[in-house]
Amino acid sequence: MSLLGKVYLLLGLTLAVLGLVWAAMILRDNAGWVPISLWIPAWAESGLWQERHYEISAGALLAGWMTTFGLMTVYAIRAPFRIRAAAVAQRRLRALEREVLELRTLPLRQAEEDDMLAAEARLGGSPQRVMAGPRLGPEPGPRRFGSDLVSRTGERVDSPGEVP
């Protein structure tokens, strides 16, 4: 975390603690009941709005307002950190997308590199590609025709048990 982030966090937490101490002092001193008048819509013939009177504890009313301000303070303290975390996540996602795009074109680039290497080495025939998949032909090595072993070039190969 940067120095600015640490200072911001320390300042925000200090103000939140001081706000809690202030709220406790205010709630302790205001234990009485206060009258509240609300204008609510009336569906009767007495008019469009009707006044209603209630008595509410001042401590409960202040506790509700202080809870609201406390939640707003918590969200205000967390906002810069959440914004930074979202920016880091988006940057990481873009890097991963670039890597996936690079890996998707790997077989195409590998075939081109194989062709270039074969041309440099002056190999005859078509070069075998690395990413070409499994081989479907016969296994390399001697094959048996009748009682003789024949190599891939057609020359006779002595079996290990025969003496020439």
C-alpha positions as CSV (number, residue, x, y, z in Angstrom):
1,M,0.0,0.0,0.0
2,S,1.3,3.5,-0.9
3,L,2.0,6.2,1.7
4,L,-0.9,8.2,0.5
5,G,-3.2,5.1,1.0
6,K,-1.9,4.6,4.5
7,V,-2.4,8.3,5.4
8,Y,-5.9,8.2,3.9
9,L,-6.8,5.0,5.9
10,L,-5.4,6.4,9.1
11,L,-7.2,9.7,8.8
12,G,-10.5,8.0,7.9
13,L,-10.3,5.6,10.8
14,T,-9.4,8.4,13.2
15,L,-12.4,10.4,12.1
16,A,-14.7,7.3,12.4
17,V,-13.5,6.6,16.0
18,L,-13.9,10.3,17.0
19,G,-17.4,10.2,15.5
20,L,-18.3,7.1,17.6
21,V,-17.1,8.9,20.7
22,W,-19.1,12.0,19.9
23,A,-22.2,9.9,19.1
24,A,-21.9,8.1,22.4
25,M,-21.7,11.4,24.3
26,I,-24.7,12.9,22.4
27,L,-26.9,9.8,22.9
28,R,-26.1,9.8,26.6
29,D,-27.1,13.4,27.1
30,N,-30.3,13.2,25.0
31,A,-32.5,10.6,26.7
32,G,-35.8,12.5,26.4
33,W,-38.8,12.2,24.1
34,V,-39.4,14.7,21.3
35,P,-42.6,15.4,19.4
36,I,-42.5,14.8,15.6
37,S,-45.2,16.0,13.2
38,L,-45.6,14.2,9.9
39,W,-47.7,15.3,6.9
40,I,-49.1,12.2,5.3
41,P,-51.6,11.8,2.4
42,A,-55.2,11.6,3.5
43,W,-57.8,9.6,1.6
44,A,-60.7,11.1,3.5
45,E,-62.7,14.2,2.7
46,S,-60.7,16.3,5.2
47,G,-58.2,17.4,2.6
48,L,-55.3,16.2,0.6
49,W,-52.7,16.1,3.4
50,Q,-53.3,15.3,7.1
51,E,-50.9,16.1,10.0
52,R,-50.0,13.3,12.4
53,H,-48.2,13.7,15.7
54,Y,-45.8,11.2,17.2
55,E,-43.5,11.1,20.2
56,I,-40.1,9.4,19.5
57,S,-37.1,9.0,21.8
58,A,-34.4,11.5,20.9
59,G,-31.7,8.9,21.4
60,A,-33.3,6.5,19.0
61,L,-33.7,9.2,16.4
62,L,-30.1,10.3,16.7
63,A,-28.9,6.7,16.7
64,G,-30.6,6.2,13.3
65,W,-29.0,9.3,11.8
66,M,-25.6,8.3,13.3
67,T,-25.9,4.8,11.8
68,T,-26.6,6.3,8.4
69,F,-23.6,8.6,8.7
70,G,-21.4,5.8,10.0
71,L,-22.3,3.6,7.0
72,M,-21.6,6.5,4.6
73,T,-18.2,7.0,6.3
74,V,-17.3,3.3,5.9
75,Y,-18.2,3.4,2.2
76,A,-16.2,6.6,1.7
77,I,-13.1,5.0,3.3
78,R,-13.4,1.8,1.2
79,A,-14.1,3.5,-2.1
80,P,-10.5,4.4,-3.2
81,F,-9.3,0.9,-2.3
82,R,-12.1,-0.8,-4.2
83,I,-11.5,1.5,-7.2
84,R,-7.8,0.5,-7.2
85,A,-8.6,-3.2,-6.8
86,A,-10.9,-3.0,-9.8
87,A,-8.2,-1.2,-11.9
88,V,-5.7,-3.9,-11.0
89,A,-8.1,-6.7,-11.9
90,Q,-8.9,-5.1,-15.3
91,R,-5.2,-4.7,-16.0
92,R,-4.6,-8.4,-15.2
93,L,-7.6,-9.4,-17.3
94,R,-6.2,-7.5,-20.3
95,A,-2.8,-9.1,-19.9
96,L,-4.4,-12.6,-19.7
97,E,-6.5,-11.8,-22.9
98,R,-3.3,-10.8,-24.7
99,E,-1.6,-14.1,-23.6
100,V,-4.6,-16.2,-24.8
101,L,-4.5,-14.5,-28.2
102,E,-0.8,-15.2,-28.5
103,L,-1.3,-18.8,-27.6
104,R,-4.2,-19.2,-30.1
105,T,-1.9,-18.3,-33.0
106,L,0.9,-20.6,-31.7
107,P,0.2,-23.6,-34.0
108,L,0.2,-21.3,-37.1
109,R,3.4,-19.6,-36.1
110,Q,5.0,-23.0,-35.2
111,A,4.2,-24.3,-38.7
112,E,5.8,-21.2,-40.3
113,E,8.9,-21.6,-38.1
114,D,9.2,-25.3,-39.0
115,D,9.1,-24.5,-42.7
116,M,11.8,-21.8,-42.3
117,L,14.0,-24.1,-40.3
118,A,13.6,-26.8,-42.9
119,A,14.5,-24.4,-45.7
120,E,17.6,-23.3,-43.7
121,A,18.8,-26.9,-43.2
122,R,18.1,-27.7,-46.8
123,L,16.2,-30.9,-46.0
124,G,14.7,-32.8,-48.7
125,G,10.9,-33.5,-48.7
126,S,8.4,-31.9,-46.5
127,P,9.5,-31.3,-42.9
128,Q,7.5,-32.9,-40.1
129,R,5.6,-30.3,-38.1
130,V,5.8,-30.2,-34.3
131,M,2.1,-29.5,-33.8
132,A,0.9,-31.9,-36.5
133,G,-0.7,-34.4,-34.2
134,P,-0.3,-38.2,-33.9
135,R,1.3,-40.3,-36.7
136,L,-1.0,-42.7,-38.4
137,G,1.5,-44.6,-40.5
138,P,3.6,-47.7,-39.5
139,E,6.3,-47.4,-36.9
140,P,9.8,-46.7,-38.1
141,G,12.3,-49.5,-38.0
142,P,12.7,-52.9,-39.7
143,R,9.6,-54.7,-41.0
144,R,9.2,-58.4,-41.5
145,F,8.4,-59.8,-44.9
146,G,8.3,-63.6,-44.8
147,S,11.5,-64.8,-43.1
148,D,13.6,-61.7,-43.9
149,L,13.8,-58.4,-42.1
150,V,13.6,-55.4,-44.5
151,S,14.5,-51.8,-43.5
152,R,12.5,-48.8,-44.6
153,T,14.9,-48.3,-47.6
154,G,14.3,-51.9,-48.8
155,E,17.7,-53.4,-47.8
156,R,17.9,-56.8,-46.1
157,V,18.7,-56.6,-42.4
158,D,20.0,-59.6,-40.5
159,S,18.0,-60.6,-37.5
160,P,19.9,-60.7,-34.2
161,G,19.8,-64.5,-34.1
162,E,21.2,-65.1,-37.7
163,V,24.8,-65.4,-38.6
164,P,25.7,-64.1,-42.2
